[in-house]
Every structure is written in C-alpha cells, then in structure tokens.
C-alpha cells in the first residue's frame, strides 16, 4: 500500500531494524524515501501539519508582547519639527552619566577574553586549513583549480550580467567617529562607544587574519553541512559536546555504524561519502538524513544544523532533514534582475501560509500567482515575507525557528520559493525577509537546542541563554562559530534566494541583557550604554550589516528596535550599528492607546510628537498596525473602531451606523497621517489595508499544562488563519472603499515621493479645532479629527506660493466617504505670514476628513484611482 502527501508517494515498508533509542530519538525505523520524480513532483511537496508537541505551549505568546513596556523613541532625540526649525539645536541630557570604573572592568575582561579567543581560533583554523588542503572533496576546490566558481553557485546563480559583476569586497572598518558629529550627546558615553568600536575592529581583524576576511567567513555553508563536489559529498558539523557522531538516513538504511564521522580537536565532525560506482551521488536528492550523536544528554538524532530543507512526514511529530540537491533540469533558474532599492519603502507585510482566502495553508506558488499581483496593484514597492525559516510550530508565526537555512516546507519547496521571489522581481517588487537571529526554538528534536547535548553549544548557558517570555533559547554572540553560522545564514538567503534585504526581528532583545523586558525606555542615554548592553550582540549586528551592505549594496536592512538606541541607523564606518531603517514601533502603540479614549480626549500635539519623535538622520519605517495587532488577544484598528458592527453593516445596500461611519473615516485618516508624518518608509500587514475583520488565530489543539490546567484550543481550525481578500475586492461592501483609499495613498506617494522629501514642516496642531496641518515636499496635508465640526474658509499655511489642487480626499465617495468636497476647485495662495508660513490659502475641512493638496507648478500627471 502507499499513502501520499501533496503529490509525493510514500511506500509503506516493513522496518529494517528494531533499534532501541533514548527519548531524543524519533521513530526512524522505516526506510521511506522522499525522492520526488518528475511525474509526482507537484511543487507542493512535504507540506505537513504542525506538531502540537513541537514546542511548549507558551509559544503562542503574541509578538506584540515581546517588550512589556515599550517606551518612546527617546526624550533626548530631536522631533521632526524641532529639527527643521532649529537644525543646530542640541538637547542636553541632564542625566548623562556613565560608570567609568565599571566600564573599565568590563573592558579588561573583554580584552583578556579576546586574546584567548584569537589564539584558540588561530589554532583551529591552522588545523582546519591542513585538513581542507588534503581533502579533495571540499565544495568548489576542483572548480577553483580550473578557474571556475564553486559548483554550489553555478546552477543557482542567475545569468544576468549585472549580478555577475557584483563586487565581492567588504570595506575595512572606518574611524568610527562620525556618530559624535551627528549626535554630540554621545560624547558623554564615548568610553562605552569607543570600546564597542574597538571590539568590532578587533573581531574584524581576527576574521581577516584567521579566515581570510568577512567575505570568506560568511560563506560557512561552503564548509559546513552537506557539500557536493565532483567526487562525492562531504558533511561537516560543529558539535564539540558530542562523544561520537554518525551520519544516518535513507541512503544507509539508518545504520549508525555505516558512516561514522571523525572529530578534530575543535569539535568539528566530518565524513566524506564518495560517489556511487555509476557516478551518482551517494545521497539521493529528497532522501531523509540526520546526525546521530552520543552526547552528555544521551544518544540523540538531530537534523543537521546547516540543513537546507526539512520536512514533517505524515503521521510523525519530529521533522526530518532532507538532502536537497535536485537535478540540474529541475533547479529553478532566476530570470529577472533584482530591482534597485527605491528611494522610499512602501512595504506589504505578508505571511505565505495564511495568505489564502480559504481556511488552509497556502503555497509559495499560489502566493506568487494570486497575491503578488495584488500587492503590485495596490501600489506597494516591497513585500516583506514572514515565517520563511523553518519552524516546527506553525502557531509561533515563524518566530521559533528550528532550521535556519531551510525555507518552510509547509508552503512548498526551495525552488517554489525562488520562483515566488523571481516573479516579485519581474513585477518590480523588492522581497524582504523577516529574519530571526534574536533567538531560536527550544525544540530539542528539530532545532539547535541541546544540539550536541549541552545547553551552551549555540547559546548562552543557564538563565542568560533562556528568554522566559518567549520560551526560547538565546544565542551567544561572542562565540566564533555562532557568528559564522548567523553571518552565513544572512548571506545564504541573499545569495541563494535573491532576497533584497531583511527585517531583523527582536533586535531590542539582542542588544540588552534584560532583553527590554519590564523596562520602560525613557530616552536617557544611560539606558543604552552601560552594563546592561550586550556588546557582543551589538558587534554582531554591526558585522551582519557589513556583510549585507558590503556584498549586496542594494540590499535593505531594517531593525525592530523599540528602545530607540542612538546611532542604530548610522553606518558602521561612522560608529553606528549600520541598519538602513528602524521600525517606528511606538506609533502603533500610540494608536491603540488613543482608540481606547473618547474622540475629545485625543491630543493633536501628542499625535504629532509620536509620529515625528525619531532621531536625526536615522530613517524609520512607520506603521499604524502590523501583524502584532492582528493576533488573537489583540484587535486590529478596524476592529477597535467598528467592533461587532463590522459583521452586519458593511454592505452598501443597507444603512450604515454611526460606529461604522466613524470607523471608516478614522481608519483612513490614521493610515494617511502615519504615512505622512511617521517616517521615510511605510508598512502595512496584509488585509489591514481594507480593515480586515476579526483577528489571526493559528490552528491550536488543547494544551494540557503540568499543573493539570487545560488551555482550550480552537479545534485546530484554520478559519481565522487566512486573509479574506474577497471582502476588499467586493464592490458592494464598504471594505472596498477602504482598500481603494489605501491604494490611492500608495500611488500618491509613488507620484510625489513625499516620505523622503527634504522639505517637512508641521504648521498647525490645533487642540480646539482638532486640526493638524503639515507640509511634505510640495504637498500640504490637512487633517480634521473633530467629530462634528466642519470648517469653511479654513486658512492653512504653506511655504510655496501658487495654485494648489486636491490630489487625495478621504471623503471621496470612491473611498466610502460623503463626497463633501468639490474636487474641481482650485486654491490660490496669498502672501502674508500665517502659522509661521510665508503664504496661505483657504480650504473647506469637513469633520473627520484628510485632504492632500498639491502645488500645481511642475505637477506630475494626476493619479487615477
């Protein structure tokens, strides 16, 4: 008999052996081949259910709860308005203290550790170099001898000439002093910052000396894991805690005595498997593999740490590593060049698995064909994809990663993912990956936790290596091999899959030993530079940004930091952390705070301060809401505004309600003012553009806690784990008007590039009228948040004289408004100072509306809705 999973036929065979195993080992007695054939290869293979036992129950903690008390971007930072009015202004920090004695002790300890560290690595690399010189099986050695690129890249690199000449050098460290010119307040903490930069430079020097530079060091996937050569396959694994190791899998009938590995003095295990007599590879493509180790915790079968694909077979709980090396004719070849980085980012945050309108796990192929064209039509220029790295627990939203180099098999194969990315590039969309380097799943069977039987392998030991809120393991960023692993991981996704950049998750947790938990960041600089700062983690972030920007100059790096760390988005050569953008996380929290209040309690100055409170010369990606607010236990903005009325009063053929009218109006205004004032980039989570109803709830079974309590699940239902795009497309529903407004908003930004305009000025924050007026570029934005008052002949200031016209009106009937403004009207400015502007003009500002006026001079073609 046979059974199938997504187009793959699995023969049911008798067990070949009856081996006893410890609790670490899953049932692997049956020799099931996962090698797909052309006939059965549906590009949906290996999709399997998530295991309720894969991770602990607390994995369902929402990402929005990562930081208990998110603070502002910092009282010490300059607001946008202050910066424009007084570019020379420097705010003083009355509490700018630093502990010299403690920092000096920290320096001494670090220097001693660094000296011991370099000597150890030097010895390790000398031994490794001798072994590599003697082993003809290393990937690329034969090819390099012939002047060719390593074979691992030949079939998987696109043949576009521009990519072939991409520079492969990473600039050396700079002086690191630019941050003091940008923010003079940092001089008060120069000892800490200079120490941090010295550590960074010493690590760069050590890598240069012992590894041949960051460019070579970040190609760890060419030394570790499975390396194919002309003569066979080499497999290497770093597992210093293991006493013995053997490679097992379908290829050797899971015989632990067949392919025993050898260990060098630094804990690297290795085996070379020669090709079969007929020249075929010793491990067939698609077959299952694991490494069996005798560890301090017992005999253990683990998925290789550098595995490129892993799968959960039918009827099994643990995942299997898959040797993924399809024939040349089945490998996806990229056809389209990667787009250049746009001046402003308009990001559509998406989750492939839950992107179907049907209650199921969607595929890369369906996302490629159905969702990408929608994103392009909406006017976004980048898609940020969540949950790419393999995670055995689906409900973790992809944040409890088990296999860092493997794309999630629930949605398809690695080649399916490449096809998705290539299609996005054809559409001109950047593809950003939501990458997780801040922590790892505590799953022992499938992930890195206790990989070699010790808790200090990839992670810190003891409590420092455990995140009590996320129930996950925390990396040791001071470990040489951990640095190699993570740097190589970032490069792998950019090199192999042609991602255009990353959004780094949980960076606040990385940068501080308290992980931002139960800490309210006030903006006092002593909160950023002291003993609570994990210098090793910050240095790692500097290194990974070196790799990203040095090898992929067009790539984008975005950091999720709620603390407001100064110099976070300043180049590494100037002493910064090196990110391109910071996620402006305080904005979403502010909107939720306001939505819990009455309209009359909203403060215009408070809104403007939150939106503009970002650091000078550090770009931000703003958002009104992301996936955090959409998770079960929280509410989207639309649901906060309209609640249960969304179920019964969203059809145009029946009367609306005051709650729905208010909700639709404010939903549009909140999103536009967030884009208009919040930063140089904008992000929206899929479905929220049209006010997706309800929440996201991943399929969950009942959880039985050790104390006997039971946390009820949702009967493993996918009903709330999908996106109802059909609601936004239905012209007979009010959702459609909200979607059309979001689309118009994106196209207006595309036309006028206001998010990155150098001209930005807030001219009015009227608490009585509830009006906000500001300029960005040649546009004037007028927001009337008053619930009843509409204003005729309302005077608004402007910088440039001339004729203005309406280019976006939230009250347009097309957007579900009341059509109270005449779009054919023209608005002429007149001289005379008003609201500190040299010119002004008169407008009609209906209640709960947002209107954008554009200077007609040199105006581009108007946007057609």
Protein Blocks (a to p, Z undefined) as FASTA:
>chain_A
ZZdeehiacdddddfbdcdddfkbccfkbccdfbdcfklmnolghiacddfklpcfklmp
cfklmpmbacdebjkbccfklmmmmmmbccddfklccdfklmmmmmmmmmmmmmmmmmmm
mmmmmmmmmmmmmpmkbghklmmmnopacfklmmmpcfbfklmmpccbdcdddehlmmmm
mmmmlmmmmmmmmmmmmmmmmmmmmmmmmnopaklmmmmmlmgcjdddfkbccdddddfk
bmbdcdddjknoopaklmccdddfkopacddddddfkopafbdghiacddddddfkbpcd
dddfkbcbdcddehiabdcdddddddfklpccdfbdcddddfbdcdddddfklmcfbdcd
ddfklmmmmmmmmmmmnopabdcdehkbgcfblklnopacfblkbccfklocfklmmmmm
mmmmmnopacdddddfkbccfbfklmmnoklopaklmmcehjllpcfklopadddfkbfk
lmmmmmmmmmmmmmmnopabdcdehklmmmpmnlopaiacehiaklmncfklcfklmmmm
mmmmmmmmmmmmmbccddddfklpghklgcfklopaoiabdcdfklmmmmmmmmmpcfkl
pcfklmmmmmmmccehiacdddfbdfklmpghiacfklmmnmmmlmmmmcfkbccdfklm
mmmmmmmmmmmmmmmmnpmbdcddehjlnopghiddddddddddfkopacddehopaklm
ccdfklmmmmkbfklmmmmmmmmmmmmmmmnommmpcbdcdfbdcfklopacddehjbdc
dddfbfkbccehiacddfbgcddddfbdfkbmklopaolacfkbccdddeddeehiabdc
dddddehiadddddfehpacdddZZ
